Amino acid sequence: MMFSRSPRFAMGLTAAVSLVALHTSPALAFDPSGNEVADAFLALLDADEGTVESYGSVTSSGSSVSISDLVIADDGDEDVKVTIANTILTDGELQDNGRLKLSALGIENLKLAADDGGMSLQTLKVTELMLPSAKEVSSDSPTVSPGYKTFEVNTVQIQDENGKVADIEKIYSAIDGMDGDIPTSGQFSVSGAVIDVKQLETDETKALTDLGYETLSLDISGSGKWDPEASTLVIPELKINAKDAASLSISLAFGGVTRDVITQLESKSDKPEEAMALLQNVTVADIKIRLDDDTLTGRVLDQEASKSGVETPVYVAGLTGSLPLMLGMLQNKELEGQVAQAVTEFLNTPGSLEITAKPGAPVPVSQIMGTAMLAPQMIPQILAVGILANQ
């Protein structure tokens, strides 16, 4: 079984996910139940950053062990507390190396309370789970994260100190293939996310409210496949769909992604400069970025035209008329013409805008970085960049 990194999601959801990846403290704050599987799980929750304050009961039924009314406190903040109505551990096996193997972990009605807000979720289920041992998570080496097959959370609510800021219907993640302990393919999705834009006081959300968005409904999905034999990494599509605004999709294909590169990237996850050096021999084979507009572009153009004191068609005409001057920096007449035509068409009739990079042969990242420093205007040529509108 692999040790994949547990999914990390925005805002308070991280707290729920981290329940299966906490550091274990040397001494236990809770009274052992006498059930080997339950006590091993409670030991992982009774962390150096948290304490299992109490639990109601531990019961067994067939291959399942249930822990009721868990209460977990944050040692670093007395105002933070997590309660879980029911935790179900299925087919639990304590391994010789101290790891805890489960065919499924289920959590029902989790609530995280804090003085600056909190979160709740109705259900969380992880399948084919392998939790690291206490020794592994308490060592000085990078934390070994839980290995799993599928991860699903339903009905999430997130609050700040003034009330609810977001709902999420479902979060899902799956590991579909493995090469030893390294995942080779997987997928994830966040569906039915609704953010109360008015409730969040940031520059970004103010810009959205100025455009007339009181809430923002999002669906996010993505997948990826790494072929260790061919040393290729393909992300068919990473898509963010904001209803009544726009959707953005990205697809990527890379070469030179060897087992050694993947292994070293894992070990240097906390050293970004060293990690970046490992990417020098990775090659870019294909990139596609596509924006499908709904109402976002029209709202932005109307807003900017209003600020300029002109009608929107007049503002767009002035914007597109200045394109040749702005595009001169490309020093590529053919591409300048493509960009000017596509952007003009898109601004006059917002539909879709698609940018592609399809070099005849994969281009090393080191070459791209070197070109960016010495002759940035040449990047579109070495990557064979193209642009189309409303296709």
LUMRO-405536 format. One record per atom (N, C-alpha, C, O, CB): x, y, z. Coordinates in steps of 0.1 Angstrom, whole numbers, plus 5000, padded with zeros to 4 digits. Glycine has a CB too. Layout:
N
XYZ;...
***
This chain:
391
500849885000;500050005000;500950125000;501950135007;499150005012;500450224992;501250354991;501150435003;500250415012;500650424979;501950545004;501750645014;501550775006;502550855004;502950655024;500350805002;500050924994;499851035004;499551015016;498850904985;499951164999;499751275008;498251295009;497451284999;500351405002;497751305021;496351325024;495851455017;496551545017;495951325039;494651455011;494151575004;494051695013;493751675025;492751544998;494451805008;494451925016;493452025009;493652054998;495851995017;492452065016;491352145010;491352275017;491852295028;490052075010;490652375011;490652505016;489952525030;489152445034;489852595006;490452625036;489852665049;489752555059;490752485061;488452725047;488652545066;488552455078;488652315075;488852225084;487352485085;488452265062;488352125059;489652055062;489751935065;488052105044;490752135062;492052075065;492052005079;492651905081;493152175065;491352065088;491252005101;490651875101;491151785109;490452095110;489651845093;489051715093;489951615086;490051505091;487751725085;490551655075;491451555068;492651515077;493151405077;491951615055;493151615085;494351585093;494051495105;495051455111;494851715099;492851455107;492551365118;493251225115;493451155125;491051345119;493551195103;494251065100;495751085097;496350995092;493551005088;496251205101;497751225099;498351305110;499351375108;497951295086;497951295123;498451365134;499651305140;499851175139;497451385144;500551385146;501751335152;501351275166;500651335173;502851445154;501951155169;501551095181;502551135193;503751145191;501650945180;501951165204;502751205216;503251085223;502550975222;502051305225;504351095230;504850975238;503850925248;503750805250;506151005244;503151015255;502250965266;500850985261;500551085255;502551045279;499950895265;498550905261;497750975272;497950955284;497950765259;496951075267;496051145276;494751075279;494051115289;495851285271;494350985271;493150915273;493250775280;494350725281;492450895259;492250735286;492250595292;492050495281;491050495274;491150585303;492950395280;492750295269;491450215271;491050195282;493950195270;490850185260;489650115260;489749955261;488849885265;488850135247;490949915258;491149765259;491049705245;491349585243;490249705268;490449785235;490349735222;491549775214;491849895213;489049785215;492349685209;493649705202;493549805191;494349905190;494249585197;492549785182;492349875171;491950015175;492450115170;491249815161;490950025184;490450155188;491550235195;491750355193;489250135198;492350165204;493450235211;494550285202;495150385204;493950145222;494850205191;495850245182;495350365174;496150455172;496150125172;494150375171;493550495164;493550615173;493950725169;492150465158;493150595185;493050705195;494450755198;494650875200;492450655208;495450675197;496850715200;497350805189;498050905192;497750595201;496850785177;497250875166;496551015167;497151115164;496850815152;495351015173;494651145175;495151215187;495151335187;493151115176;495651145197;496251205209;497651255206;498651195210;496251105221;497651365199;498951415193;499651515201;499151565211;498651465179;500851545197;501651655204;501051785201;501351885207;503151655200;500151795191;499351915189;497951905193;497151995191;499451955174;497551795198;496151775202;496051665213;496951595216;495351725190;494851665220;494651575231;493251515230;492251585228;494851645244;493151385231;491851315231;491351335246;491751275255;491951165228;490451435247;489951465260;488951355266;489051325277;489151605260;488151305257;487251205261;486651125249;486651175238;486151265270;486051015252;485150945243;484050875250;484250845262;486050845234;482950845243;481850785250;481950635253;482050595264;480650815243;482050565242;482150415243;482850355231;482950425221;480750355245;483350235233;484050165222;483250025221;483249955231;485550135224;482650005209;481849875208;482349805195;482849865186;480349905207;482149675195;482549595184;481349525178;480449485186;483649485187;481249515165;480149435158;480749375145;481049445136;478949525155;480949245146;481649175134;483049235132;483849225142;480849205122;483349285121;484649335118;484849485120;485849545117;485049305103;483749545126;483749695128;483949725143;483349655151;482549755122;484649835145;484849885159;484350035158;484750105149;486349885164;483450075167;482850205167;483350275180;483350225191;481350195167;483650405178;484050495189;483050605189;482950685179;485550545188;482350625200;481250735200;481750855208;482650845217;480050675207;481250965204;481451095211;482851135214;483251155226;480651085224;483651135204;485051175206;485151325208;484451395201;485951125193;486051365217;486351505219;487851525218;488551465226;485751555232;488351605209;489751635207;490051785209;489351865202;490251585193;490951815217;491351955220;492651985213;493551895211;491351985235;492852115210;494152165204;494952215215;494552305222;493852275193;496152155217;497052195228;497552345226;497852405236;498252105229;497552385214;498052525211;497052635212;497352755212;498752525198;495752595213;494652695213;493452635221;492852545216;494252735199;493252685233;492252625241;490852645236;489852585240;492352675255;490752745226;489352775220;489052675209;487952685203;489352915215;489952595205;489752505193;489352365199;490152305207;490952495184;488252305194;487852175198;487152105187;486352165180;486952185211;487451975186;486851885176;485951785183;486451715192;487851825166;484751765178;483851655183;483451575171;483151625161;482651715191;483351445174;482951345164;481951255170;482251185180;484151265158;480751255164;479651175170;479951025169;479750955179;478351205163;480450975158;480750835156;481850815147;481950875136;479450765151;482750725151;483950685143;483850535141;483850465151;485250735149;483950485128;483850345126;485050295119;485450345108;482550315117;485750195125;487050135120;486649995115;486249915123;488150135131;486849975102;486449845097;487649755093;488649805087;485549865084;487649635097;488749535094;490049585098;491049585091;488749505079;490149635111;491349685116;492349585119;492049475125;491049765128;493649605115;494749515118;495949595122;496449675114;495049425105;496449565134;497649635138;498849555132;499049435136;497749645154;499749615124;500849555117;502049535127;502149605137;501249625105;502949445123;504149425131;504949545133;505649565143;504949315125;504949635122;505749765123;504949875130;505449985130;506049805109;503849845136;503049945143;502050025135;501250095141;503950045149;501949995122;501050065114;499650005116;499549885119;501450065099;498550085113;497250035115;496550035101;496450135094;496450135124;496149915097;495549885084;494049875086;493549805095;496149765077;493249955078;491849955078;491249935064;491749995055;491250075085;490249855062;489549845049;488749975047;488450015036;488749725048;488250035059;487550165058;487550235071;487550175082;486050135053;487550365070;487450455081;486250545079;486150605068;488750545084;485250545088;484050625086;483950725098;484150685109;482850545085;483650845095;483350955105;482051015102;481751045091;484551055105;481251025113;479851085111;479751205121;480151205132;478850975115;479251315115;478951435123;480151485130;480251485142;477851405132;481151535123;482351605128;482051755129;481551815120;483551575120;482451815140;482351955142;483652015148;484151955158;481151995151;484152115142;485352185147;484852325151;484352405143;486452195136;485052355164;484652485169;485952565173;486852515179;483752475181;485952695169;487052785173;486452925175;485352955171;488152785162;487253015182;486753145184;486653225172;485853325172;487653215194;487353195161;487253265148;486353195138;486553225126;488653295143;485553095142;484753025132;484752875135;484852835147;485153055118;484652795124;484752655126;484252585113;484052645103;483852615138;483952455115;483452385103;482752255108;482852215120;484552345093;481952205099;481252075102;481151995090;481152045079;479852095109;481151865091;480851775080;479951655085;480051615096;482251715074;479151615075;478151505079;478851375079;478651295088;477051515069;479551335068;480251205067;481551225060;481851305052;479351105060;482551135065;483851125059;484150975058;483950905068;484951205067;484550925046;484850785045;486150765037;486350825026;483750705038;487050695042;488350655035;488450505034;488150435044;489550715043;488850455022;488950315020;490350265018;491250345014;488050265009;490650145022;491950085020;493050175026;493950215020;492250055005;492850205039;493650295046;494750235054;494550135060;492750385055;495950285053;497150245061;497650365068;498150455062;498250175052;497450365081;497950475090;499350445094;499750325098;497050495102;500250545094;501650525099;501750495114;500750515121;502450645096;502850435118;503050395132;503350525140;503750625134;504150295133;503250515153;503650625162;505150655160;505450775160;503350585176;505950555158;507350585157;507650665144;508450755144;508150455156;506950625133;507150695120;506750845121;507450935116;506350625109;505550865127;505051005127;505851095138;505751215137;503651005130;506451035147;507151115157;508651125154;509351185162;506951045171;509151065143;510551075140;510851205134;509951285130;510950965130;512151235132;512551365127;512451365111;512551475105;514051395131;512351255105;512251245091;510851295087;509951305095;512451105085;510651335073;509351385069;508251285073;508351165072;509351405054;507051345077;505951265082;505451175071;505251215059;504851355086;505251045074;504650955065;503150975065;502550955075;505050805069;502551005054;501151035053;500350905051;500950805046;500851135042;499150905054;498350785053;498250745038;498150825029;496950805059;498250605036;497950555023;496450525022;495850475032;498850435020;495850545010;494450525009;494050494995;494850514985;493550635014;492850434993;492350414979;491350524975;491550584964;491650274978;490350544983;489350654980;489150734993;489250685004;488050594975;488750864991;488550955001;487351034998;487251094987;489751045004;486251035006;485051105003;484451185015;484351125026;483951014997;484151305013;483551385024;482251445018;482151485007;484451505028;481151445027;479851495022;479351595032;479451585044;478851385021;478651695026;477951805034;478851875044;478851845056;476751745041;479651965038;480552045046;480052185048;479552245038;482052045040;480152245059;479852385062;481052445069;481652395078;478552395070;481352565064;482552635069;482052775074;481352845067;483652655059;482452815086;482052945092;483253025096;484352975099;481152925104;483053155096;483953245103;483253295115;482253255119;484553365094;483953395122;483353445134;481953515133;481253525142;484253545141;481653545120;480353615118;479253525112;478153575109;480653735109;479653405109;478653315104;479153225092;480353225090;477453395099;478253155085;478653065075;479153135063;478653235058;477452975071;480353085057;480953145046;480853055033;481053095022;482353185049;480752925036;480752825024;480052695028;480052655039;482152805020;479452635017;478952505018;479652425007;479952474996;477352495016;479852295009;480452204999;479652075000;479552015010;481952175001;479052034988;478251914988;479151784990;478851704998;477451904975;480251784982;480951654982;482451684977;482651764969;480351554972;483351614984;484751614980;485151474978;484951384987;485651694991;485851444967;486151304964;487651304959;488051384951;485151244954;488351194963;489651174958;489951024957;489450954965;490751244967;490650984946;490950834945;492250814939;492750894930;489850774936;492950714944;494250664938;493950544929;493450444934;495250634949;494150554916;493750454907;494850354903;494550254897;493150514895;496150394905;497250304901;498450334910;498550444916;497550324887;499250234911;500450244920;501750184913;501650094905;500250174933;502850244916;504150184913;504950174926;505550274930;504950274902;504850064932;505450044946;504650134956;503450114957;506950084946;505350224962;504650314972;504250444966;503850534973;505550334984;504450464952;504150584946;502950574937;502850484929;505450634937;501950674939;500750664930;501150704916;501950794913;499750764936;500450634907;500750664892;499550724885;499650784875;501050534885;498350714891;497150774885;496150804896;496050734906;496550694874;495350904894;494350944904;493451054899;493651104888;495050984917;492451084907;491451184904;490951254916;491051194927;490351124895;490351374914;489751434926;488651524920;488651564909;490751514934;487751564929;486651654925;486151724938;486051664949;485551584918;485651844936;484951924946;483651964939;483752044930;485852044952;482551924944;481251954937;480352024947;480252004959;480651834932;479552114941;478552184949;479152284959;478552294970;477652094955;480252344956;480852444966;480152574963;480152634952;482352454964;479552634974;478952764973;479552854983;479552834995;477452754975;480252964979;480953064987;480153184989;479653244979;482353094982;479853235001;479253355003;480253475002;480953505011;478553365018;480253534990;481253634987;481153754997;482153815001;481153674973;479953785000;479653905009;480353885022;480753985029;478153935010;480353765027;480853735040;482353745042;482853775053;480453595045;483053735031;484553735031;485053875028;484753925017;485153625021;485853925037;486354065035;487754065030;488754075038;486254145048;487954035017;489254045011;489254124998;488154154993;489853895008;490354164993;490454244981;489754164969;489154224961;491854284978;490054034969;489553954958;488053944959;487353954948;490153814959;487453924971;486053904972;485354044970;484254044965;485653844985;485954154974;485354284971;485254304956;484254364951;486254394978;486254264949;486254274934;485054204928;484454244919;487554224928;484754084934;483654004929;482354064933;481454074925;483653864935;482154124945;480954184949;480754314940;479554344937;480954224964;481754384937;481654494928;481154454914;480554534907;483054564926;481454334910;480954284897;479554224898;478954184888;481854174892;478954224910;477554184912;477454034917;476353984917;476854194899;478553974921;478453834926;478253844942;479153884949;479653754922;477153794946;476953784961;477353644966;477853634977;475453804964;477153544957;477653404960;478453354948;478253404937;476553314964;479253264950;480053204939;479853044940;480252994950;481553244939;479352984930;479152844930;480252774921;480452804910;477752804924;480952684927;482152624921;482052474920;481552404930;483352664928;482552414909;482852274908;484252264903;484652334894;481852204898;485052174909;486452164906;486752014904;486351934912;487452224917;487551984893;487851844891;489151834884;489651924877;486751774883;489851714885;491051694879;491551544879;490951474888;492151784885;492451514871;492951374871;494351384866;494751484859;492151274863;495151274868;496551274863;497051134862;496551044869;497451354872;497951104853;498550974851;500050994849;500451064840;497850904840;500850914857;502250914855;502650774851;502250674857;503050954869;503450764840;503950644834;505450634838;506250694831;503750634819;505850554848;507250554852;508150494842;509350524842;507350474865;507650404833;508450344823;508750444812;509950454807;507750214817;507750514808;507950614797;508450754803;508850844795;506650634789;508450764816;508750894823;507951004819;508451124817;510250924821;506650984817;505751094813;504651114823;504251024831;505051054799;504251234824;503151274833;502151354825;502451454819;503751364845;500951304826;499851374818;498751414827;498251324835;499351274807;498351534826;497151584833;496051614823;496151724817;497451714842;495151524820;494251544809;493351674810;493151744800;493251424808;492951694823;492151824825;492051854839;491751774848;490751804819;492451974843;492152034856;491152144853;491452244846;493452094863;489952134859;488852224855;488252294867;487952234877;487752154847;488052424866;487352504876;486252574869;486352654860;488352614883;485052534874;483852584868;483052674878;482552624888;482852474862;483052804875;482352904884;481052934876;481053004866;483153024887;479952894882;478652914875;478253064874;478553134883;477552834882;477753094863;477353234860;478553324860;478453454861;476353284870;479753274858;480953354857;481853304845;481853364834;481853344870;482553194847;483453134836;483953004841;483952974853;484553234833;484452924832;485152804835;486552804829;486752854818;484352674830;487452754837;488852744832;489352604832;489152534842;489752834841;489852554821;490452424821;491852424816;492152504807;489552324812;492652334821;494052324818;494452184816;494052094824;494952394829;495152154805;495752014803;497252034801;497652124794;495051944791;497951934806;499451944806;500051804803;499451704806;500051994819;501151804796;501851674793;503351704795;503851794788;501551624779;504051624803;505451644806;506251514803;505651404804;505651694820;507551534799;508451414798;509551424808;509651534815;508951404784;510351324809;511551324818;511151314833;511951344841;512251454816;509951274835;509451254849;509751114854;508951024854;507951294851;511051094858;511450964862;511150924876;510651014884;513050954860;511350804880;511150754894;512050834903;511650874914;511450604895;513250864899;514150934907;513651084910;513751134921;515550944901;513151144899;512651284901;511451284911;511451364920;512151334887;510551184909;509351184918;509851154933;509351224942;508451064914;510751064934;511251024948;511851144955;511651174966;512150904947;512751214947;513451324953;512551444955;512751524965;514651364943;511551464947;510551574949;509851554962;509551644969;509551584937;509451424965;508851394977;509751434989;509251484999;508451244978;510951394988;511851425000;512251565001;512751605012;513151344998;512051644991;512451794991;511251884991;511351994986;513451824980;510051824995;508851904995;508952035003;508152135000;507651824999;509752035013;509952155022;511152235018;511452335025;510052115036;511752205006;512852285001;512652324987;513152254978;514252205003;511852424984;511352464971;512552494961;512452454949;510552584972;513652554966;514752574956;515352454951;515652434939;515752664963;515552354960;516152224956;515152144947;515552084938;516552144968;513852154951;512852094943;512852144929;512752074919;511452104949;512952274927;512952344914;514152294906;514052274894;512952494915;515252274912;516452234905;516252094899;516852064889;517652224914;515452014906;515151874901;514351874888;514351774880;514451794911;513651984885;512751994874;513552044861;512952054850;511652094876;514852074862;515552124851;515452034838;515452084827;516952144855;515551904841;515551804829;514151754825;514051674816;516451684833;513151804833;511751774829;511451844816;511851964814;510751804840;510651784807;510351854794;508851884793;508051814798;510851764782;508551994786;507152034783;506851984769;507452024759;507052184784;505751894769;505351834756;504151904750;503951914738;505151694757;503251944759;501951994755;501252074766;501252024777;500951874750;500752184763;499952264772;498752324765;498852374754;500852384778;497552314772;496352384767;495652454778;495352384789;495452284759;495352574776;494552654786;493352714779;493552784769;495452774793;492152684785;490952724778;490052794788;489752744799;490252604771;489552914784;488552984792;487252994784;487253034773;489153134795;486252944791;484852954785;484053054793;483853034805;484152814785;483753164787;483053274794;481553244796;480953194787;483253404788;481053294807;479553294809;479153444810;478653494800;479153214822;479353504821;478953644822;480153734827;480053854827;477753664831;481253664831;482353734838;482953844829;483153964834;483353644842;483253814817;483953914808;483054034806;483554144806;484353844795;481754014803;480854124801;480754214813;480754334812;479454074797;480754154825;480654234837;481954314839;481854434843;480454144849;483154254836;484354334838;484454444828;484854554831;485554234836;484054414815;484154524805;483154634808;483454754807;483754464791;481954604813;480954704817;481454794828;481354914828;479654644821;482154724838;482654794849;483754894845;483755004849;483154694860;484654844837;485854924833;485355044824;485855154825;486854844826;484355014816;483855124807;483155224815;483355344813;482855064797;482455184826;481755284835;482855374842;482655494843;480955204845;483955304846;484955384853;485555484843;486055594848;486055294858;485655454830;486255544820;485255644815;485555734808;486755464809;483955634819;482955724815;482455714801;482055814794;483455864817;482555594795;482155564781;481255444781;481255364790;483455554772;480655424769;479855304767;480755184765;481955204760;478855324754;480255064768;481154944767;481654924753;482854894751;480354824771;480954934742;481454924728;482655014725;483554984719;480454934718;482555134730;483555234728;484855194736;485955204731;483155374733;484655144748;485755104756;486454984750;487654984749;485255064771;485654884745;486254774738;487054814726;488154754723;485154664735;486454904718;487154954706;488555014709;489454994702;486255054698;488555094720;489855154724;490855044729;492055054726;489555254735;490354944736;491154844741;491754754729;492954734729;490354744750;490954714720;491454634709;492254714699;493154664693;490254574701;492054844699;492854934690;494254944695;495154974687;492255064688;494454924708;495854944713;496554814713;497754814717;495754994728;495954704709;496654574709;497954574701;498954514706;495654474704;497954624689;499254614681;500454674688;501554614688;499054684668;500254784695;501354844703;501754764715;502954744717;500854984708;500754704722;501054624733;501754494729;502554434737;499754594741;501354434717;501854304713;503254314706;503854214703;500954244704;503754444704;505054454697;506154384705;507154354699;505354604696;506054374718;507054314726;507254164722;508354104725;506754324741;506354104716;506453964712;507553944701;508153834700;505153904707;507754044693;508654044682;508453924673;509453854669;510154044687;507153894671;506753784662;505553824655;504453804661;506653644671;505653864643;504553924636;503353824634;502153864635;504953974622;503753694631;502653594629;501853574642;500653574642;503253464625;502553564653;501853544666;501153674670;500053664676;502853504677;501753784668;501053914671;499653924664;498653964669;501954034667;499653874651;498453874644;497353784649;496253814650;498653844629;497853664653;496953564659;496353614672;495153604674;497753434662;497153674681;496753724694;495753834692;494653844698;497953764703;496153934683;495254044681;493854004676;492854054680;495854144671;493853914666;492553864661;491753794671;490553814672;492853774649;492353704679;491653624688;491153714700;489953694703;492553514694;491953794705;491553884716;490453974712;489454004719;492753954722;490554034700;489554124695;488254054693;487154104697;489954184681;488253934688;487053854686;486353824699;485153834701;487253734678;487253784709;486753744722;486153864729;485053854736;487853684730;486753984729;486254094736;484954154730;484054204737;487354204737;484854144717;483654184711;482454084712;481354134714;483854204696;482753954713;481753854715;482353744724;482853644719;481353794701;482253774737;482853674746;482353534745;481153514747;482653724761;483153444742;482753304741;483853214748;483753184760;482553264727;484853184740;485953104746;487253164741;487353224730;485852954742;488353134748;489653174745;490553064748;490653014760;490153314752;491353014738;492152894741;493652914736;493852964725;491652774733;494552894746;495952904743;496652774743;496352694753;496653004753;497452744733;498052614732;499552624731;500052724725;497552524721;500352534736;501752524733;502052374729;501952284737;502552564746;502452364716;502652224711;503952224703;503952234691;501452184702;505052224710;506352224703;506552094695;506051994699;507552244713;507352104684;507551984676;508251874684;508051754681;508452024664;509151914693;509751814702;509751874716;509751994718;511251794698;509551784727;509551834740;510651934744;511851904740;509551714750;510352034751;511352144754;511752134769;510852134778;510752284751;513052114773;513452104787;513052234794;513152344789;514952084788;512652214807;512352324816;513552424817;513452544818;511952284830;514752364817;515952444818;516152544806;516552654808;517252354819;515752494794;515752584782;514752694783;515052804780;515552504770;513552654788;512552764790;512952864800;512752984798;511252694795;513552824811;513952914821;515153004816;515153124819;514352844834;516052944809;517153024804;516653124794;517153234793;518152934797;515753084785;515153174775;514353284782;514453404778;514253104766;513653254793;512953354800;513853464806;513453584807;512053294811;515053434810;515953524815;516653604805;516953724806;516953454824;517053544793;517853604783;517053664772;517453774767;518853514778;516053594767;515253644756;513853604757;513353514750;515853594742;513053664767;511753614769;510853624757;509853544757;511153704780;511053714748;510253714736;510353594727;509453574718;510653834728;511353504730;511453384722;510653264727;510553164720;512953344721;510153274739;509353164745;508253124737;508053004735;508853204759;507353214731;506253164723;506753084711;506052994706;505453284718;507953114706;508453044694;508952904698;508652804691;509653124688;509752894709;510252764712;509152664717;509252544716;511352774723;508052724722;506952644727;505852624716;504852554718;506352694739;506052694705;505052694694;503652734699;502652654698;504952554687;503552854705;502352894711;501352944701;501653004691;502553014721;500052904703;498952944694;497752994702;497652954714;498552834685;496853074696;495753124703;494553134694;494653174683;495953254710;493353084699;492153084691;490953144700;490953114712;491852944686;490053204694;488853254701;487553194696;487453164684;488753404700;486653164705;485253124701;485252994692;484552994683;484553234695;486152904695;486252784687;485652664695;485552554691;487652744683;
***
